[in-house]
Amino acid sequence: MFADPPLLRTAITPHAAPDRYPPLVMNGAGIALGIEAARRLAELELVDIQPGLTDAEFVTIERRFGLQFADDHRAFLAAGLPVSPGHGEAGWGWPNWRQMDSPTLQKQVDWPLATALDDIQHGEWPPEWGKRPHDLVRRTAKAERLLAEIPRMIPVYGHRYLPAGHGSAGHPVLSIQRLTDTIVYGHDLAHYIDQEFREPKVTVAFWRDYV
């Protein structure tokens, strides 16, 4: 279950970031947001929550996958690591970051870029990228170069993602099924937990029987 307050120190203690990253400066508001999201999830008692990720584990994970957790996402996972069986056709649930060799986790991490590139190869082309190359090889190469310049999307749960970035927090959680099927699933991480997992209690007489 949710870690007691002393264990939350891993969410606010600067760690030795991977060599290619700048020194980590944690955003206080982001830390508070991540801890609040963890509290809301634990309160629902819907999922097994293991001890949170340690500083050393974050370093290893970020090096392994070439990404950087945003401050709220990092604080959320430092407070407690939710794990659950997969769901849906993809078999994805809460990513178990301690199983870094899992093909399922790798596919979940790769999904946003993989599906974007697939849609682009089949004709989709963002207007802000300018003229689309007619040649598939050139189009793919240009897309790969431009996609590498945007923030990585990191799985939160299933097909729900938060953008990467040390020192950032408070971004909306996106549901990414395809490039052309991307919607907002929560204003921020804490709001997302309520949207995805909390069933609202209908209080109005008569109508509640039909909800």
C-alpha positions as CSV (number, residue, x, y, z in Angstrom):
1,M,0.0,0.0,0.0
2,F,0.9,3.7,0.1
3,A,4.2,4.4,1.7
4,D,4.3,6.2,5.1
5,P,5.7,9.8,4.9
6,P,9.3,9.0,5.8
7,L,9.6,6.9,2.6
8,L,8.6,9.8,0.5
9,R,12.0,11.3,0.9
10,T,13.1,9.5,-2.2
11,A,10.8,11.8,-4.2
12,I,12.5,15.0,-3.0
13,T,16.2,14.0,-2.8
14,P,18.3,15.0,-5.8
15,H,20.1,12.1,-7.3
16,A,23.0,11.5,-9.7
17,A,21.4,11.9,-13.1
18,P,22.6,10.0,-16.1
19,D,25.7,11.6,-17.6
20,R,23.9,13.1,-20.7
21,Y,21.3,14.8,-18.5
22,P,21.7,18.1,-16.6
23,P,21.7,18.0,-12.8
24,L,18.3,17.2,-11.5
25,V,16.4,20.1,-9.8
26,M,13.1,18.9,-8.4
27,N,10.0,21.1,-8.7
28,G,8.3,21.4,-5.3
29,A,4.8,21.8,-6.8
30,G,5.5,18.8,-9.0
31,I,6.5,16.7,-6.0
32,A,3.4,17.6,-4.2
33,L,1.3,16.8,-7.2
34,G,2.8,13.3,-7.6
35,I,2.4,12.5,-3.9
36,E,-1.2,13.6,-4.1
37,A,-1.8,11.4,-7.1
38,A,-0.2,8.5,-5.2
39,R,-2.4,9.2,-2.2
40,R,-5.6,9.2,-4.3
41,L,-4.7,5.9,-5.9
42,A,-3.8,4.2,-2.6
43,E,-7.1,5.4,-1.1
44,L,-9.1,3.6,-3.7
45,E,-7.5,0.2,-2.8
46,L,-7.8,-1.1,-6.3
47,V,-4.2,-2.1,-7.0
48,D,-1.2,-3.6,-5.3
49,I,1.3,-0.9,-4.5
50,Q,4.9,-2.0,-3.9
51,P,7.6,0.1,-2.2
52,G,8.5,3.1,-4.3
53,L,11.4,3.3,-6.8
54,T,14.7,4.4,-5.3
55,D,17.0,7.1,-6.6
56,A,19.3,4.3,-7.9
57,E,16.4,2.6,-9.7
58,F,15.4,5.8,-11.4
59,V,18.9,6.3,-12.7
60,T,19.0,2.8,-14.1
61,I,15.5,3.0,-15.7
62,E,16.2,6.4,-17.3
63,R,19.5,5.1,-18.7
64,R,17.9,1.9,-19.9
65,F,15.1,3.5,-21.8
66,G,16.7,6.9,-22.6
67,L,14.1,9.0,-20.9
68,Q,13.6,11.4,-18.0
69,F,10.6,11.3,-15.6
70,A,8.8,14.5,-15.0
71,D,8.9,15.6,-11.4
72,D,5.3,14.7,-10.6
73,H,5.6,11.3,-12.3
74,R,8.8,10.6,-10.5
75,A,7.3,11.6,-7.1
76,F,4.3,9.4,-7.8
77,L,6.5,6.3,-8.4
78,A,8.8,7.1,-5.5
79,A,5.8,7.1,-3.2
80,G,4.8,3.7,-4.3
81,L,5.0,1.5,-7.4
82,P,1.6,0.3,-8.5
83,V,1.6,-3.0,-10.3
84,S,-1.3,-4.9,-11.8
85,P,-2.1,-7.6,-14.4
86,G,-2.4,-6.3,-17.9
87,H,-5.8,-5.4,-19.5
88,G,-7.2,-5.2,-23.0
89,E,-5.7,-6.5,-26.2
90,A,-2.3,-5.1,-25.5
91,G,-2.2,-6.7,-22.0
92,W,-0.9,-3.4,-20.5
93,G,-1.6,-2.2,-17.0
94,W,0.6,-0.3,-14.6
95,P,4.2,-0.5,-16.0
96,N,6.4,-2.5,-13.7
97,W,9.6,-0.5,-14.0
98,R,11.4,-3.2,-12.0
99,Q,10.9,-5.6,-14.9
100,M,13.0,-3.7,-17.3
101,D,13.7,-6.7,-19.6
102,S,10.0,-7.3,-20.1
103,P,9.0,-7.1,-23.8
104,T,5.6,-5.8,-22.7
105,L,7.1,-2.9,-20.9
106,Q,9.4,-2.2,-23.8
107,K,6.5,-2.1,-26.2
108,Q,4.5,0.1,-23.8
109,V,7.4,2.6,-23.7
110,D,7.9,2.5,-27.5
111,W,4.2,2.8,-28.4
112,P,3.8,6.5,-28.8
113,L,6.7,6.9,-31.2
114,A,6.0,3.6,-33.0
115,T,2.4,4.3,-33.6
116,A,3.1,7.9,-34.7
117,L,5.7,6.7,-37.2
118,D,3.3,4.0,-38.5
119,D,0.6,6.5,-39.1
120,I,3.0,8.9,-40.8
121,Q,4.2,6.1,-43.1
122,H,0.5,5.5,-44.0
123,G,-0.1,9.1,-45.0
124,E,-0.5,11.2,-41.8
125,W,1.7,14.3,-41.8
126,P,1.6,17.2,-39.2
127,P,1.1,20.5,-41.0
128,E,3.8,22.3,-38.9
129,W,6.4,19.9,-40.4
130,G,6.0,21.6,-43.8
131,K,5.9,19.7,-47.1
132,R,5.6,16.0,-46.9
133,P,8.3,14.1,-48.9
134,H,6.7,11.8,-51.5
135,D,9.4,9.1,-51.1
136,L,8.6,6.8,-48.2
137,V,12.3,6.4,-47.2
138,R,12.8,10.2,-47.1
139,R,9.5,10.7,-45.3
140,T,10.3,8.2,-42.7
141,A,13.8,9.6,-42.1
142,K,12.5,13.2,-41.8
143,A,9.7,12.0,-39.4
144,E,12.2,10.1,-37.2
145,R,14.5,13.2,-37.0
146,L,11.6,15.5,-36.1
147,L,10.0,13.0,-33.6
148,A,13.4,12.8,-31.8
149,E,13.2,16.5,-31.1
150,I,9.9,16.4,-29.1
151,P,9.5,15.2,-25.5
152,R,9.2,11.5,-25.0
153,M,5.9,10.2,-23.7
154,I,6.2,7.9,-20.7
155,P,3.6,5.3,-19.8
156,V,1.5,5.9,-16.7
157,Y,-1.1,3.1,-17.1
158,G,-2.1,1.2,-20.2
159,H,-2.1,3.7,-23.1
160,R,-2.1,6.7,-20.8
161,Y,1.1,8.8,-21.0
162,L,2.8,11.8,-19.5
163,P,5.6,13.8,-21.2
164,A,9.1,13.4,-20.0
165,G,11.3,16.1,-18.6
166,H,13.2,16.7,-15.4
167,G,12.1,20.0,-13.8
168,S,8.6,19.8,-15.4
169,A,5.3,18.8,-13.9
170,G,1.5,19.4,-14.2
171,H,1.1,18.2,-17.8
172,P,-2.2,16.6,-18.9
173,V,-2.3,12.8,-19.1
174,L,-2.9,11.7,-22.7
175,S,-4.5,8.6,-23.9
176,I,-2.6,7.6,-27.1
177,Q,-4.2,4.8,-29.1
178,R,-3.0,6.1,-32.4
179,L,-1.5,9.4,-33.5
180,T,-4.9,10.4,-34.8
181,D,-6.7,9.0,-31.7
182,T,-5.1,11.0,-28.9
183,I,-7.2,12.5,-26.2
184,V,-6.8,14.2,-22.8
185,Y,-7.6,11.8,-20.0
186,G,-6.8,14.1,-17.0
187,H,-5.8,17.8,-16.5
188,D,-2.8,16.5,-14.5
189,L,-1.7,13.3,-12.8
190,A,-3.9,13.6,-9.7
191,H,-7.0,14.5,-11.8
192,Y,-6.2,11.6,-14.1
193,I,-6.4,9.1,-11.1
194,D,-9.9,10.4,-10.3
195,Q,-11.0,10.3,-14.0
196,E,-9.7,6.8,-14.7
197,F,-10.4,5.0,-11.4
198,R,-12.8,6.8,-9.2
199,E,-16.5,6.0,-9.7
200,P,-18.6,9.1,-9.0
201,K,-21.4,8.6,-6.4
202,V,-24.7,9.8,-7.9
203,T,-26.7,11.4,-5.2
204,V,-29.8,12.7,-7.0
205,A,-32.9,10.6,-6.3
206,F,-34.6,8.7,-9.1
207,W,-31.9,9.4,-11.7
208,R,-29.2,7.5,-9.7
209,D,-31.1,4.3,-10.4
210,Y,-30.6,4.7,-14.1
211,V,-26.9,5.6,-14.2
